Amino acid sequence: MTALTLTEYKCREAVPLSDEARDALRRLVPTVKVAPTVGIPKHYDLTPSHVVGSVHTDDLDLVIRPKLPVSRVMFMLSYALRPDEWREWRERGVPFSYEQTDSIVEAVIPSYVWHVGNAIGRGVLHGYRERDETLQTVRGRIRFADQIRRQYGRCVPAEVRFDDYTADIDENRILKAALHRLQRIGIRALDNRKRLKGYTHALSDVSQIEYPNDVAPQITYTRLNQHYRPAVELARLILRSSSFDFSHGRVTGTAFLFDMNAVFENFVVTALRDALQLSDRVFVQGGRGKRINLDAENRVRLQPDISWWDGPVCRFVGDVKYKAVSVAGMKNADLYQLLAYTVATQLDDGLLIYARGEGEPMTYAIPLAGKRLHVAALDLEGSPQDILQEIEKLAVEVRQYYARSGVSQVA
């Protein structure tokens, strides 16, 4: 087996790989650039991009570390899940430290263990779930169409539908699915393995679900299940980021991968929304629920990372980039994209937010279009408090662009 440790965006040269390990790497982690090493047969130069995590097959044991400290990545993940919950963790203190590991996968596990413990600590959540069954007695409502089709007019057994008060509800199913995923990873900490097993036992009455395409159902949160929210949302992230028993030819294995582009974008949008004290319907991510078109025929639809809406009118638009886009023949692709957003929304100003090191703070005036494209850089090397202070400064800048925005015709 080939064991590899790579670092995000850092080239590792002359790595010996078997044909099987090379093909598995190219197929399973296409974001890693695999280039033959000049002059050395069977050796390759490997350069990971924005995806970090781990992959394990019979021929390959790969870990891709983030370029940031794991503690910063986990801060962004945690804050994006729920800002007020993150503040509560800081005040109460958490019984683990992200500084103890350089693996993003190993860092996620104690966090999830802690959240699940908080969620089910007061008892496993129960709720009503609609069930269809064939019973010897009537319970709930008779399904007359099924009764006639299946029982041919007999009174019993009865085809019935009823609401069952049970622990077998979506919230618990999602928690259990993520617990099952984590148990199938080689977890180093014995205490975490024991707690995962204990929580699985506590959810023994809950169905084990394999969600299609690892997409768990959306949960509507109320005062009754609000304490489950951090654990459920982290479970959804775990399910989206992990794949098990995949196969490629004779290669099978497991993967647990995080897209740092998505991690950075989700954090910036959530943190700005929190600093501005706006709802997700007003401060929109990805143009969700809004129609922004570049052309008159509405064939080119745009989905800016961030936009601030006053009813049907867009008053601010921006984009978030963890890494500057590099496109052959387009050295300024990010600015072209932001310019398209400002044109489509008829706004004079647009804001492009980079992680520091990818772009320097600057304003580009576009006189022929009457636009100003502003570039800001967010430093992720500081403490969480330092990062949030920078977010507050960005929020002030966003308010300024909103205040001086013109009237948009976008509906």
One Martini backbone bead per residue (centre of mass of N, CA, C, O) as a GRO file, in nm:
protein
  411
    1MET     BB    1   0.098   0.035   0.020
    2THR     BB    2   0.027   0.378  -0.033
    3ALA     BB    3   0.154   0.652   0.161
    4LEU     BB    4   0.000   0.983   0.186
    5THR     BB    5   0.102   1.336   0.233
    6LEU     BB    6  -0.075   1.631   0.174
    7THR     BB    7  -0.094   1.978   0.063
    8GLU     BB    8  -0.263   2.234  -0.005
    9TYR     BB    9  -0.124   2.364  -0.297
   10LYS     BB   10   0.119   2.149  -0.273
   11CYS     BB   11   0.394   2.022  -0.418
   12ARG     BB   12   0.479   1.677  -0.477
   13GLU     BB   13   0.767   1.518  -0.565
   14ALA     BB   14   0.848   1.216  -0.671
   15VAL     BB   15   0.612   0.992  -0.656
   16PRO     BB   16   0.564   0.667  -0.597
   17LEU     BB   17   0.350   0.475  -0.828
   18SER     BB   18   0.127   0.272  -0.903
   19ASP     BB   19  -0.105   0.215  -1.134
   20GLU     BB   20  -0.338   0.178  -0.929
   21ALA     BB   21  -0.287   0.432  -0.753
   22ARG     BB   22  -0.301   0.639  -0.980
   23ASP     BB   23  -0.590   0.573  -1.081
   24ALA     BB   24  -0.732   0.615  -0.810
   25LEU     BB   25  -0.655   0.912  -0.773
   26ARG     BB   26  -0.783   1.023  -1.036
   27ARG     BB   27  -1.073   0.918  -0.976
   28LEU     BB   28  -1.125   1.006  -0.660
   29VAL     BB   29  -0.915   1.279  -0.693
   30PRO     BB   30  -0.938   1.512  -0.938
   31THR     BB   31  -0.802   1.765  -0.775
   32VAL     BB   32  -0.545   1.605  -0.828
   33LYS     BB   33  -0.248   1.659  -0.972
   34VAL     BB   34  -0.109   1.428  -1.220
   35ALA     BB   35   0.243   1.424  -1.292
   36PRO     BB   36   0.500   1.332  -1.454
   37THR     BB   37   0.822   1.278  -1.385
   38VAL     BB   38   1.100   1.396  -1.502
   39GLY     BB   39   1.311   1.112  -1.560
   40ILE     BB   40   1.096   0.929  -1.372
   41PRO     BB   41   0.973   0.642  -1.358
   42LYS     BB   42   0.680   0.598  -1.171
   43HIS     BB   43   0.666   0.912  -1.121
   44TYR     BB   44   0.501   1.189  -0.933
   45ASP     BB   45   0.337   1.500  -0.943
   46LEU     BB   46   0.159   1.640  -0.660
   47THR     BB   47  -0.148   1.860  -0.669
   48PRO     BB   48  -0.350   1.998  -0.469
   49SER     BB   49  -0.638   2.167  -0.396
   50HIS     BB   50  -0.957   2.232  -0.240
   51VAL     BB   51  -0.934   1.935  -0.136
   52VAL     BB   52  -0.989   1.772   0.178
   53GLY     BB   53  -0.858   1.471   0.350
   54SER     BB   54  -0.954   1.122   0.283
   55VAL     BB   55  -0.812   0.811   0.137
   56HIS     BB   56  -0.910   0.454   0.109
   57THR     BB   57  -0.735   0.175  -0.016
   58ASP     BB   58  -0.560  -0.101  -0.106
   59ASP     BB   59  -0.329   0.109  -0.250
   60LEU     BB   60  -0.437   0.373  -0.075
   61ASP     BB   61  -0.313   0.631   0.166
   62LEU     BB   62  -0.479   0.945   0.193
   63VAL     BB   63  -0.369   1.280   0.294
   64ILE     BB   64  -0.525   1.609   0.304
   65ARG     BB   65  -0.412   1.909   0.399
   66PRO     BB   66  -0.460   2.203   0.507
   67LYS     BB   67  -0.314   2.522   0.495
   68LEU     BB   68  -0.464   2.553   0.736
   69PRO     BB   69  -0.549   2.532   1.034
   70VAL     BB   70  -0.771   2.320   1.167
   71SER     BB   71  -0.900   2.523   1.365
   72ARG     BB   72  -1.001   2.717   1.137
   73VAL     BB   73  -1.179   2.524   0.984
   74MET     BB   74  -1.365   2.450   1.227
   75PHE     BB   75  -1.465   2.732   1.276
   76MET     BB   76  -1.606   2.770   1.002
   77LEU     BB   77  -1.791   2.530   1.022
   78SER     BB   78  -1.930   2.600   1.294
   79TYR     BB   79  -2.032   2.888   1.226
   80ALA     BB   80  -2.204   2.810   0.973
   81LEU     BB   81  -2.412   2.641   1.127
   82ARG     BB   82  -2.405   2.834   1.416
   83PRO     BB   83  -2.330   3.119   1.572
   84ASP     BB   84  -2.466   3.105   1.858
   85GLU     BB   85  -2.346   2.828   1.928
   86TRP     BB   86  -2.049   2.906   1.916
   87ARG     BB   87  -2.058   3.110   2.152
   88GLU     BB   88  -2.142   2.901   2.361
   89TRP     BB   89  -1.890   2.731   2.347
   90ARG     BB   90  -1.692   2.954   2.436
   91GLU     BB   91  -1.825   3.000   2.717
   92ARG     BB   92  -1.829   2.689   2.814
   93GLY     BB   93  -1.668   2.508   2.663
   94VAL     BB   94  -1.468   2.244   2.532
   95PRO     BB   95  -1.367   1.886   2.558
   96PHE     BB   96  -1.171   1.993   2.317
   97SER     BB   97  -0.898   2.003   2.067
   98TYR     BB   98  -0.785   2.109   1.749
   99GLU     BB   99  -0.467   2.116   1.814
  100GLN     BB  100  -0.425   1.784   1.825
  101THR     BB  101  -0.460   1.807   1.503
  102ASP     BB  102  -0.395   1.765   1.128
  103SER     BB  103  -0.686   1.638   1.088
  104ILE     BB  104  -1.000   1.694   0.971
  105VAL     BB  105  -1.131   1.424   1.043
  106GLU     BB  106  -1.040   1.408   1.347
  107ALA     BB  107  -1.185   1.684   1.418
  108VAL     BB  108  -1.486   1.609   1.360
  109ILE     BB  109  -1.548   1.382   1.564
  110PRO     BB  110  -1.555   1.528   1.846
  111SER     BB  111  -1.767   1.730   1.760
  112TYR     BB  112  -1.996   1.526   1.703
  113VAL     BB  113  -2.000   1.385   1.972
  114TRP     BB  114  -2.078   1.639   2.135
  115HIS     BB  115  -2.344   1.710   1.988
  116VAL     BB  116  -2.494   1.446   2.035
  117GLY     BB  117  -2.484   1.457   2.341
  118ASN     BB  118  -2.654   1.719   2.360
  119ALA     BB  119  -2.907   1.617   2.209
  120ILE     BB  120  -2.953   1.326   2.383
  121GLY     BB  121  -2.918   1.393   2.692
  122ARG     BB  122  -3.246   1.450   2.739
  123GLY     BB  123  -3.324   1.264   2.511
  124VAL     BB  124  -3.478   1.111   2.269
  125LEU     BB  125  -3.633   1.212   2.005
  126HIS     BB  126  -3.980   1.259   1.941
  127GLY     BB  127  -4.237   1.166   1.694
  128TYR     BB  128  -4.448   1.190   1.424
  129ARG     BB  129  -4.532   0.905   1.207
  130GLU     BB  130  -4.636   0.796   0.916
  131ARG     BB  131  -4.831   0.488   0.872
  132ASP     BB  132  -4.845   0.180   0.681
  133GLU     BB  133  -5.078  -0.094   0.755
  134THR     BB  134  -5.151  -0.438   0.843
  135LEU     BB  135  -5.439  -0.510   1.044
  136GLN     BB  136  -5.669  -0.662   1.276
  137THR     BB  137  -5.710  -0.362   1.348
  138VAL     BB  138  -5.826  -0.048   1.391
  139ARG     BB  139  -5.604   0.229   1.298
  140GLY     BB  140  -5.709   0.518   1.237
  141ARG     BB  141  -5.712   0.495   0.890
  142ILE     BB  142  -5.868   0.381   0.615
  143ARG     BB  143  -5.752   0.237   0.308
  144PHE     BB  144  -5.979   0.177   0.076
  145ALA     BB  145  -5.826   0.116  -0.185
  146ASP     BB  146  -5.644  -0.106  -0.054
  147GLN     BB  147  -5.870  -0.281   0.064
  148ILE     BB  148  -5.993  -0.362  -0.210
  149ARG     BB  149  -5.732  -0.459  -0.362
  150ARG     BB  150  -5.618  -0.663  -0.125
  151GLN     BB  151  -5.906  -0.779   0.033
  152TYR     BB  152  -6.172  -0.809  -0.130
  153GLY     BB  153  -6.386  -0.684   0.106
  154ARG     BB  154  -6.265  -0.738   0.360
  155CYS     BB  155  -6.229  -0.637   0.694
  156VAL     BB  156  -6.001  -0.852   0.741
  157PRO     BB  157  -5.754  -0.708   0.714
  158ALA     BB  158  -5.640  -0.373   0.770
  159GLU     BB  159  -5.591  -0.080   0.585
  160VAL     BB  160  -5.377   0.153   0.745
  161ARG     BB  161  -5.349   0.494   0.887
  162PHE     BB  162  -5.094   0.630   1.113
  163ASP     BB  163  -4.973   0.791   1.404
  164ASP     BB  164  -4.642   0.758   1.532
  165TYR     BB  165  -4.478   0.760   1.839
  166THR     BB  166  -4.130   0.819   1.767
  167ALA     BB  167  -3.773   0.784   1.706
  168ASP     BB  168  -3.831   0.732   1.387
  169ILE     BB  169  -3.685   1.003   1.269
  170ASP     BB  170  -3.505   1.215   1.080
  171GLU     BB  171  -3.312   1.324   1.292
  172ASN     BB  172  -3.211   1.036   1.388
  173ARG     BB  173  -3.133   0.920   1.113
  174ILE     BB  174  -2.906   1.121   1.055
  175LEU     BB  175  -2.733   1.065   1.301
  176LYS     BB  176  -2.694   0.758   1.244
  177ALA     BB  177  -2.565   0.778   0.964
  178ALA     BB  178  -2.312   0.933   1.065
  179LEU     BB  179  -2.217   0.729   1.273
  180HIS     BB  180  -2.175   0.502   1.069
  181ARG     BB  181  -1.959   0.642   0.903
  182LEU     BB  182  -1.747   0.691   1.131
  183GLN     BB  183  -1.714   0.385   1.213
  184ARG     BB  184  -1.573   0.323   0.916
  185ILE     BB  185  -1.344   0.470   1.034
  186GLY     BB  186  -1.014   0.508   1.143
  187ILE     BB  187  -1.022   0.559   1.472
  188ARG     BB  188  -0.793   0.651   1.716
  189ALA     BB  189  -0.986   0.724   1.944
  190LEU     BB  190  -1.124   0.538   2.189
  191ASP     BB  191  -1.338   0.727   2.312
  192ASN     BB  192  -1.486   0.787   2.045
  193ARG     BB  193  -1.563   0.496   1.976
  194LYS     BB  194  -1.739   0.448   2.228
  195ARG     BB  195  -1.941   0.683   2.188
  196LEU     BB  196  -2.048   0.601   1.915
  197LYS     BB  197  -2.157   0.329   2.012
  198GLY     BB  198  -2.347   0.442   2.232
  199TYR     BB  199  -2.528   0.617   2.041
  200THR     BB  200  -2.621   0.386   1.863
  201HIS     BB  201  -2.768   0.240   2.093
  202ALA     BB  202  -2.965   0.478   2.162
  203LEU     BB  203  -3.060   0.436   1.834
  204SER     BB  204  -3.190   0.139   1.793
  205ASP     BB  205  -3.497   0.240   1.699
  206VAL     BB  206  -3.351   0.339   1.447
  207SER     BB  207  -3.316   0.366   1.128
  208GLN     BB  208  -3.105   0.254   0.869
  209ILE     BB  209  -2.988   0.498   0.642
  210GLU     BB  210  -2.940   0.534   0.285
  211TYR     BB  211  -2.875   0.810   0.117
  212PRO     BB  212  -2.922   0.946  -0.169
  213ASN     BB  213  -2.634   1.101  -0.251
  214ASP     BB  214  -2.604   1.203   0.052
  215VAL     BB  215  -2.907   1.330   0.089
  216ALA     BB  216  -3.063   1.477   0.331
  217PRO     BB  217  -3.323   1.586   0.477
  218GLN     BB  218  -3.496   1.849   0.555
  219ILE     BB  219  -3.525   2.055   0.849
  220THR     BB  220  -3.768   2.168   1.072
  221TYR     BB  221  -3.738   2.416   1.312
  222THR     BB  222  -3.814   2.413   1.658
  223ARG     BB  223  -3.850   2.419   1.997
  224LEU     BB  224  -3.836   2.096   2.005
  225ASN     BB  225  -3.556   2.067   1.792
  226GLN     BB  226  -3.325   2.286   1.830
  227HIS     BB  227  -3.108   2.107   1.993
  228TYR     BB  228  -3.041   1.937   1.716
  229ARG     BB  229  -2.916   2.117   1.495
  230PRO     BB  230  -2.603   2.094   1.507
  231ALA     BB  231  -2.594   1.784   1.470
  232VAL     BB  232  -2.752   1.762   1.203
  233GLU     BB  233  -2.578   1.956   1.026
  234LEU     BB  234  -2.316   1.795   1.067
  235ALA     BB  235  -2.426   1.530   0.954
  236ARG     BB  236  -2.479   1.637   0.669
  237LEU     BB  237  -2.183   1.702   0.613
  238ILE     BB  238  -2.073   1.415   0.646
  239LEU     BB  239  -2.245   1.286   0.419
  240ARG     BB  240  -2.137   1.473   0.187
  241SER     BB  241  -1.812   1.403   0.250
  242SER     BB  242  -1.884   1.093   0.226
  243SER     BB  243  -1.751   0.772   0.105
  244PHE     BB  244  -1.860   0.427   0.046
  245ASP     BB  245  -1.784   0.159  -0.134
  246PHE     BB  246  -1.635   0.234  -0.366
  247SER     BB  247  -1.570   0.195  -0.727
  248HIS     BB  248  -1.278   0.106  -0.952
  249GLY     BB  249  -1.296  -0.165  -1.063
  250ARG     BB  250  -1.083  -0.311  -0.820
  251VAL     BB  251  -1.141  -0.051  -0.658
  252THR     BB  252  -1.177   0.002  -0.306
  253GLY     BB  253  -1.338   0.234  -0.059
  254THR     BB  254  -1.272   0.547   0.116
  255ALA     BB  255  -1.418   0.885   0.176
  256PHE     BB  256  -1.309   1.218   0.320
  257LEU     BB  257  -1.431   1.531   0.193
  258PHE     BB  258  -1.341   1.882   0.157
  259ASP     BB  259  -1.459   2.194   0.039
  260MET     BB  260  -1.303   2.497   0.074
  261ASN     BB  261  -1.483   2.677  -0.091
  262ALA     BB  262  -1.744   2.615   0.071
  263VAL     BB  263  -1.642   2.682   0.354
  264PHE     BB  264  -1.576   2.982   0.298
  265GLU     BB  265  -1.845   3.078   0.187
  266ASN     BB  266  -2.030   2.996   0.425
  267PHE     BB  267  -1.888   3.169   0.634
  268VAL     BB  268  -1.907   3.453   0.509
  269VAL     BB  269  -2.211   3.464   0.476
  270THR     BB  270  -2.289   3.408   0.772
  271ALA     BB  271  -2.119   3.633   0.909
  272LEU     BB  272  -2.244   3.873   0.757
  273ARG     BB  273  -2.536   3.820   0.829
  274ASP     BB  274  -2.486   3.849   1.134
  275ALA     BB  275  -2.360   4.139   1.133
  276LEU     BB  276  -2.627   4.259   0.976
  277GLN     BB  277  -2.893   4.129   1.070
  278LEU     BB  278  -2.993   3.904   0.856
  279SER     BB  279  -3.165   3.720   0.647
  280ASP     BB  280  -3.176   3.470   0.398
  281ARG     BB  281  -3.390   3.646   0.226
  282VAL     BB  282  -3.201   3.906   0.208
  283PHE     BB  283  -2.926   3.745   0.247
  284VAL     BB  284  -2.811   3.590  -0.032
  285GLN     BB  285  -2.723   3.265  -0.149
  286GLY     BB  286  -2.681   3.193  -0.480
  287GLY     BB  287  -2.966   3.321  -0.566
  288ARG     BB  288  -3.184   3.218  -0.386
  289GLY     BB  289  -3.502   3.286  -0.519
  290LYS     BB  290  -3.360   3.439  -0.759
  291ARG     BB  291  -3.356   3.651  -1.061
  292ILE     BB  292  -3.054   3.665  -1.263
  293ASN     BB  293  -2.995   3.830  -1.574
  294LEU     BB  294  -2.788   3.919  -1.848
  295ASP     BB  295  -3.009   3.884  -2.060
  296ALA     BB  296  -3.302   3.957  -2.230
  297GLU     BB  297  -3.382   3.634  -2.267
  298ASN     BB  298  -3.301   3.468  -2.006
  299ARG     BB  299  -3.035   3.257  -2.054
  300VAL     BB  300  -2.837   3.408  -1.841
  301ARG     BB  301  -2.779   3.286  -1.535
  302LEU     BB  302  -2.720   3.424  -1.211
  303GLN     BB  303  -2.512   3.329  -0.896
  304PRO     BB  304  -2.439   3.494  -0.650
  305ASP     BB  305  -2.307   3.456  -0.343
  306ILE     BB  306  -2.396   3.766  -0.282
  307SER     BB  307  -2.709   3.930  -0.170
  308TRP     BB  308  -2.907   4.235  -0.131
  309TRP     BB  309  -3.253   4.275  -0.041
  310ASP     BB  310  -3.539   4.493  -0.144
  311GLY     BB  311  -3.723   4.282  -0.212
  312PRO     BB  312  -3.700   4.299  -0.566
  313VAL     BB  313  -3.433   4.458  -0.487
  314CYS     BB  314  -3.101   4.496  -0.566
  315ARG     BB  315  -2.833   4.649  -0.346
  316PHE     BB  316  -2.626   4.397  -0.345
  317VAL     BB  317  -2.306   4.259  -0.472
  318GLY     BB  318  -2.115   3.941  -0.460
  319ASP     BB  319  -1.800   3.762  -0.404
  320VAL     BB  320  -1.642   3.436  -0.321
  321LYS     BB  321  -1.281   3.358  -0.276
  322TYR     BB  322  -1.043   3.131  -0.184
  323LYS     BB  323  -0.947   3.115  -0.491
  324ALA     BB  324  -0.805   3.212  -0.757
  325VAL     BB  325  -0.890   3.209  -1.073
  326SER     BB  326  -0.760   2.979  -1.333
  327VAL     BB  327  -0.771   3.078  -1.673
  328ALA     BB  328  -0.715   3.028  -1.982
  329GLY     BB  329  -0.694   3.360  -2.100
  330MET     BB  330  -0.800   3.451  -1.785
  331LYS     BB  331  -0.666   3.653  -1.545
  332ASN     BB  332  -0.971   3.806  -1.466
  333ALA     BB  333  -1.228   3.624  -1.399
  334ASP     BB  334  -1.345   3.741  -1.134
  335LEU     BB  335  -1.402   4.029  -1.246
  336TYR     BB  336  -1.587   3.947  -1.474
  337GLN     BB  337  -1.803   3.825  -1.294
  338LEU     BB  338  -1.866   4.079  -1.124
  339LEU     BB  339  -1.945   4.258  -1.362
  340ALA     BB  340  -2.192   4.092  -1.442
  341TYR     BB  341  -2.348   4.142  -1.179
  342THR     BB  342  -2.366   4.456  -1.200
  343VAL     BB  343  -2.512   4.464  -1.470
  344ALA     BB  344  -2.765   4.287  -1.397
  345THR     BB  345  -2.830   4.482  -1.126
  346GLN     BB  346  -2.756   4.790  -1.168
  347LEU     BB  347  -2.478   4.835  -1.022
  348ASP     BB  348  -2.192   5.020  -0.923
  349ASP     BB  349  -2.123   4.800  -0.702
  350GLY     BB  350  -1.868   4.553  -0.614
  351LEU     BB  351  -1.772   4.250  -0.420
  352LEU     BB  352  -1.451   4.092  -0.358
  353ILE     BB  353  -1.376   3.798  -0.163
  354TYR     BB  354  -1.078   3.704  -0.018
  355ALA     BB  355  -0.830   3.525   0.069
  356ARG     BB  356  -0.548   3.588   0.191
  357GLY     BB  357  -0.320   3.594  -0.100
  358GLU     BB  358  -0.525   3.625  -0.361
  359GLY     BB  359  -0.586   3.939  -0.286
  360GLU     BB  360  -0.576   4.280  -0.306
  361PRO     BB  361  -0.675   4.564  -0.195
  362MET     BB  362  -0.912   4.709  -0.431
  363THR     BB  363  -1.002   4.941  -0.703
  364TYR     BB  364  -1.203   4.910  -1.003
  365ALA     BB  365  -1.248   5.114  -1.270
  366ILE     BB  366  -1.537   5.123  -1.510
  367PRO     BB  367  -1.620   5.368  -1.721
  368LEU     BB  368  -1.794   5.235  -1.954
  369ALA     BB  369  -1.995   5.104  -1.714
  370GLY     BB  370  -2.000   5.246  -1.428
  371LYS     BB  371  -1.793   5.079  -1.241
  372ARG     BB  372  -1.709   4.926  -0.912
  373LEU     BB  373  -1.441   4.709  -0.812
  374HIS     BB  374  -1.408   4.542  -0.509
  375VAL     BB  375  -1.130   4.437  -0.302
  376ALA     BB  376  -1.108   4.186  -0.049
  377ALA     BB  377  -0.932   4.066   0.253
  378LEU     BB  378  -0.922   3.762   0.446
  379ASP     BB  379  -0.783   3.679   0.747
  380LEU     BB  380  -0.707   3.329   0.861
  381GLU     BB  381  -0.461   3.337   1.084
  382GLY     BB  382  -0.616   3.418   1.309
  383SER     BB  383  -0.830   3.439   1.532
  384PRO     BB  384  -1.161   3.422   1.560
  385GLN     BB  385  -1.186   3.715   1.663
  386ASP     BB  386  -1.024   3.843   1.431
  387ILE     BB  387  -1.204   3.749   1.201
  388LEU     BB  388  -1.469   3.885   1.305
  389GLN     BB  389  -1.357   4.173   1.290
  390GLU     BB  390  -1.324   4.169   0.981
  391ILE     BB  391  -1.620   4.121   0.921
  392GLU     BB  392  -1.720   4.388   1.038
  393LYS     BB  393  -1.571   4.562   0.830
  394LEU     BB  394  -1.716   4.442   0.585
  395ALA     BB  395  -2.002   4.525   0.675
  396VAL     BB  396  -1.954   4.828   0.649
  397GLU     BB  397  -1.897   4.820   0.346
  398VAL     BB  398  -2.166   4.699   0.258
  399ARG     BB  399  -2.346   4.928   0.367
  400GLN     BB  400  -2.235   5.144   0.177
  401TYR     BB  401  -2.327   5.014  -0.090
  402TYR     BB  402  -2.623   5.001  -0.018
  403ALA     BB  403  -2.676   5.309   0.035
  404ARG     BB  404  -2.560   5.390  -0.278
  405SER     BB  405  -2.763   5.250  -0.430
  406GLY     BB  406  -2.948   5.193  -0.688
  407VAL     BB  407  -3.201   5.123  -0.893
  408SER     BB  408  -3.344   4.818  -0.964
  409GLN     BB  409  -3.495   4.589  -1.215
  410VAL     BB  410  -3.487   4.346  -1.047
  411ALA     BB  411  -3.724   4.051  -0.979
   0.00000   0.00000   0.00000
